[in-house]
Amino acid sequence: MTDPVAEPVRWDLAGAVGTITLNRPQAHNALTAGMKTALLGALRAAAASPQVRAVLITGAGRAFCAGQDLREHAQLLEAAGTGAGPGATDTVREHYNPIVLTIRTMPKPVIAAVNGVAAGAGASLAFACDLRIAARSASFLMAFARVGLAADTGASWTVQRLAGAGRAAELMLLAEPLPADRALDFGLVNRVVEDADLPAAASALATRLAAGPTAAYAGIKEQLDFAAGHGLAAALEKEAEVQQALGRTTDHQAATVAFTQKQQPTYQGR
């Protein structure tokens, strides 16, 4: 049996919550090619599993994710320069884009529990999630400009929608660390808790969502992503389409009956 401690990405299921843990604590969970492949596989498994109703992403050790592993990146740059290897930025299309698309299109809520530094692609990964809960000692850094690169892992799309265009430009152009409390003020995280409370708070939030109307959550995610790229008329039509489909679900019918009887509904996600 493979030692789970040695796995660069751990995948655990507790109840209806699937937890994905980035697991290179000695490297602040910096992302290697193998780690990105494993993360994408875990996300796709969570998306496809009928047992999983909510997903929690966190990091092992003192960091959430320091972003791209720059040691590996330097080796790829050197190999590409000699014609012996792929371009070092091929990882954006091969790994980061599919990771973000899987999170955004997954028909269930995804929560980031940010337990420390989230930099570069690590910060972008957190921003791609539906909700973010951060430890008070956590910080975020749009580090791309520091290494002569522009944003990736969806940050050009997510950050300005969360914080506004002006703050997105500030974060990316100045590339300065943003403490958790300021990230909360910017709208980049939903909650900040004391460091010791983060595991319990994140688990409670994921468990609450997993017990909720997950079919409705999927519809809400679909509506929000659609509306972000379309005008009002198209967004209204999407609302009607999704609402019509949800109106036929067992969850909606059970919740309506429970409301009229002053009871708490039990959601089945269908």
C-alpha positions as CSV (number, residue, x, y, z in Angstrom):
1,M,0.0,0.0,0.0
2,T,1.2,3.5,-0.8
3,D,2.2,5.6,2.2
4,P,-0.4,8.4,2.2
5,V,2.1,10.7,4.0
6,A,4.4,10.5,1.0
7,E,1.6,11.3,-1.5
8,P,2.0,14.9,-2.8
9,V,-1.8,15.3,-2.8
10,R,-3.9,13.5,-0.2
11,W,-7.6,12.7,-0.9
12,D,-9.9,11.8,2.0
13,L,-13.6,11.3,2.4
14,A,-15.4,11.9,5.7
15,G,-19.1,11.7,5.5
16,A,-20.1,13.7,2.4
17,V,-17.1,16.0,2.4
18,G,-14.1,15.2,0.2
19,T,-10.9,16.8,1.5
20,I,-8.0,17.4,-0.8
21,T,-4.7,18.2,1.0
22,L,-1.6,19.6,-0.8
23,N,1.1,17.6,0.8
24,R,4.6,18.9,0.3
25,P,5.0,20.8,3.6
26,Q,8.8,20.8,3.4
27,A,8.4,22.9,0.2
28,H,5.4,25.0,1.3
29,N,3.3,22.8,-1.0
30,A,4.9,24.3,-4.1
31,L,3.4,22.7,-7.2
32,T,5.4,20.3,-9.3
33,A,4.1,18.8,-12.5
34,G,3.3,15.5,-10.7
35,M,1.5,17.4,-7.9
36,K,-0.6,19.3,-10.4
37,T,-1.5,16.1,-12.2
38,A,-2.5,14.5,-8.9
39,L,-4.5,17.6,-7.8
40,L,-6.5,17.6,-11.1
41,G,-7.1,13.9,-10.7
42,A,-8.4,14.4,-7.1
43,L,-10.7,17.2,-8.2
44,R,-12.1,15.2,-11.1
45,A,-12.7,12.3,-8.8
46,A,-14.5,14.5,-6.3
47,A,-16.6,16.1,-9.0
48,A,-17.7,12.7,-10.3
49,S,-18.3,10.9,-7.0
50,P,-21.9,10.7,-5.9
51,Q,-20.7,10.3,-2.3
52,V,-19.1,13.8,-2.3
53,R,-21.4,16.7,-1.8
54,A,-18.8,19.4,-0.8
55,V,-15.1,19.7,-1.4
56,L,-12.5,21.2,0.9
57,I,-9.0,22.1,-0.3
58,T,-6.2,22.9,2.2
59,G,-2.4,22.6,2.6
60,A,-0.3,20.4,4.9
61,G,2.1,22.2,7.3
62,R,2.4,25.9,7.6
63,A,1.5,27.0,4.1
64,F,-1.5,26.6,1.8
65,C,0.5,26.7,-1.4
66,A,3.6,28.7,-2.4
67,G,2.6,28.4,-6.1
68,Q,4.7,27.0,-8.9
69,D,7.8,25.0,-7.8
70,L,10.5,27.4,-9.2
71,R,13.3,24.8,-8.9
72,E,11.4,22.5,-11.3
73,H,10.5,25.6,-13.4
74,A,14.1,26.6,-13.8
75,Q,15.0,23.1,-15.0
76,L,12.2,23.2,-17.5
77,L,13.4,26.7,-18.7
78,E,16.9,25.3,-19.1
79,A,15.7,22.2,-21.0
80,A,13.5,24.3,-23.3
81,G,16.4,26.6,-24.0
82,T,18.4,23.7,-25.4
83,G,15.5,22.3,-27.4
84,A,15.4,19.2,-25.1
85,G,12.1,19.8,-23.3
86,P,8.7,21.4,-23.4
87,G,8.1,25.1,-22.9
88,A,8.1,25.9,-19.2
89,T,4.8,27.7,-19.5
90,D,3.0,24.8,-21.1
91,T,1.8,24.0,-17.6
92,V,-0.8,26.8,-17.9
93,R,-2.8,24.9,-20.5
94,E,-1.8,21.4,-19.4
95,H,-2.4,21.8,-15.7
96,Y,-3.6,25.1,-14.3
97,N,-6.5,25.8,-16.8
98,P,-8.1,22.3,-16.3
99,I,-7.7,22.6,-12.5
100,V,-9.6,25.9,-12.5
101,L,-12.3,24.8,-14.9
102,T,-12.9,21.6,-12.9
103,I,-13.4,23.7,-9.7
104,R,-15.6,26.3,-11.4
105,T,-17.8,23.8,-13.3
106,M,-18.0,21.2,-10.5
107,P,-21.7,20.8,-9.5
108,K,-20.9,21.1,-5.8
109,P,-19.4,23.7,-3.6
110,V,-15.6,24.0,-3.2
111,I,-14.1,25.6,-0.1
112,A,-10.4,26.7,0.3
113,A,-9.1,26.5,3.9
114,V,-6.1,28.8,3.7
115,N,-3.8,27.9,6.5
116,G,-0.7,30.0,5.6
117,V,1.0,31.6,2.7
118,A,-0.9,31.4,-0.6
119,A,1.3,32.8,-3.4
120,G,1.1,32.9,-7.2
121,A,-0.8,29.9,-8.5
122,G,-1.5,28.9,-4.8
123,A,-3.4,32.2,-4.2
124,S,-5.1,31.8,-7.6
125,L,-6.2,28.3,-6.6
126,A,-7.8,29.6,-3.5
127,F,-9.5,32.4,-5.4
128,A,-11.0,29.9,-7.9
129,C,-12.9,28.2,-5.1
130,D,-16.4,29.1,-4.3
131,L,-15.7,30.1,-0.7
132,R,-12.5,30.9,1.2
133,I,-11.9,30.7,5.0
134,A,-8.4,31.8,6.1
135,A,-6.3,31.5,9.2
136,R,-5.4,34.9,10.8
137,S,-1.7,34.3,10.0
138,A,-2.5,33.5,6.3
139,S,-1.4,35.8,3.6
140,F,-1.9,36.1,-0.2
141,L,0.6,37.2,-2.8
142,M,0.1,37.7,-6.5
143,A,3.7,36.9,-7.1
144,F,3.7,36.5,-10.8
145,A,5.3,39.9,-11.7
146,R,8.2,39.2,-9.3
147,V,9.4,36.5,-11.7
148,G,8.5,38.4,-14.9
149,L,5.2,36.7,-15.6
150,A,1.5,37.7,-15.8
151,A,-1.3,36.1,-13.9
152,D,-2.5,32.5,-14.5
153,T,-4.6,29.9,-12.8
154,G,-7.7,32.1,-13.4
155,A,-6.5,35.1,-11.4
156,S,-7.2,37.6,-14.2
157,W,-10.8,36.5,-14.1
158,T,-11.4,35.8,-10.4
159,V,-9.5,38.6,-8.6
160,Q,-11.2,41.5,-10.2
161,R,-14.6,39.9,-9.8
162,L,-13.9,39.4,-6.1
163,A,-12.0,42.7,-5.3
164,G,-12.7,45.0,-8.2
165,A,-10.5,46.0,-11.1
166,G,-8.5,48.6,-9.2
167,R,-7.5,46.3,-6.4
168,A,-6.8,43.5,-8.9
169,A,-4.3,45.8,-10.7
170,E,-2.7,46.8,-7.4
171,L,-2.3,43.3,-6.2
172,M,-0.8,42.0,-9.5
173,L,1.4,45.0,-10.4
174,L,2.8,45.7,-7.0
175,A,3.0,42.0,-6.0
176,E,3.0,42.8,-2.3
177,P,1.8,40.4,0.4
178,L,-1.8,40.9,1.6
179,P,-2.5,39.7,5.2
180,A,-5.7,37.7,5.8
181,D,-7.5,40.6,7.5
182,R,-7.0,42.9,4.6
183,A,-7.9,40.1,2.2
184,L,-11.2,40.0,4.1
185,D,-11.7,43.8,3.7
186,F,-10.9,43.4,-0.1
187,G,-13.6,40.7,-0.4
188,L,-11.0,38.0,-1.3
189,V,-11.9,35.8,1.6
190,N,-15.2,35.1,3.3
191,R,-14.1,34.5,6.8
192,V,-10.9,34.9,8.9
193,V,-10.5,32.7,12.1
194,E,-7.8,32.1,14.6
195,D,-5.1,29.7,13.4
196,A,-6.1,27.0,15.8
197,D,-9.7,27.2,14.9
198,L,-9.3,26.8,11.1
199,P,-9.5,23.0,10.7
200,A,-12.8,22.9,12.8
201,A,-14.3,26.0,11.2
202,A,-13.5,24.8,7.7
203,S,-14.8,21.3,8.4
204,A,-18.0,22.7,9.9
205,L,-18.6,24.9,6.8
206,A,-18.0,22.1,4.4
207,T,-20.3,19.8,6.4
208,R,-23.0,22.4,6.5
209,L,-22.8,22.8,2.7
210,A,-22.7,19.0,2.2
211,A,-26.0,18.7,4.1
212,G,-27.6,21.4,2.1
213,P,-29.4,21.6,-1.3
214,T,-26.5,20.6,-3.4
215,A,-28.6,20.6,-6.6
216,A,-29.4,24.3,-5.9
217,Y,-25.8,25.0,-5.2
218,A,-24.8,23.6,-8.6
219,G,-27.5,25.8,-10.2
220,I,-26.2,28.9,-8.4
221,K,-22.6,28.2,-9.5
222,E,-23.8,27.8,-13.1
223,Q,-25.8,31.1,-13.0
224,L,-22.9,33.1,-11.4
225,D,-20.3,31.9,-13.9
226,F,-22.7,32.5,-16.8
227,A,-23.7,35.9,-15.7
228,A,-20.1,37.0,-15.3
229,G,-19.6,36.8,-19.0
230,H,-23.0,37.7,-20.4
231,G,-25.5,40.7,-20.4
232,L,-28.6,41.1,-18.4
233,A,-31.1,39.5,-20.9
234,A,-29.0,36.4,-21.3
235,A,-28.5,36.1,-17.5
236,L,-32.3,36.4,-17.0
237,E,-32.9,33.6,-19.5
238,K,-30.2,31.5,-17.7
239,E,-32.0,32.1,-14.4
240,A,-35.3,30.9,-15.9
241,E,-33.6,27.8,-17.4
242,V,-31.9,26.8,-14.2
243,Q,-34.9,27.6,-12.0
244,Q,-37.2,25.5,-14.2
245,A,-34.9,22.6,-13.9
246,L,-34.6,23.0,-10.1
247,G,-38.3,23.3,-9.8
248,R,-38.6,19.7,-10.8
249,T,-36.1,18.3,-8.3
250,T,-36.9,16.2,-5.3
251,D,-35.1,18.7,-3.1
252,H,-37.3,21.6,-4.1
253,Q,-40.5,19.7,-3.6
254,A,-39.4,18.3,-0.2
255,A,-38.2,21.7,1.0
256,T,-41.5,23.4,-0.1
257,V,-43.5,20.8,1.8
258,A,-41.2,21.1,4.9
259,F,-41.6,24.9,4.9
260,T,-45.4,24.7,4.9
261,Q,-45.2,22.2,7.7
262,K,-42.6,24.2,9.6
263,Q,-40.1,21.4,9.5
264,Q,-36.4,21.1,8.5
265,P,-36.0,19.5,5.0
266,T,-33.6,16.7,4.3
267,Y,-31.8,17.3,1.0
268,Q,-30.8,14.5,-1.3
269,G,-29.0,16.5,-4.0
270,R,-31.5,15.6,-6.7
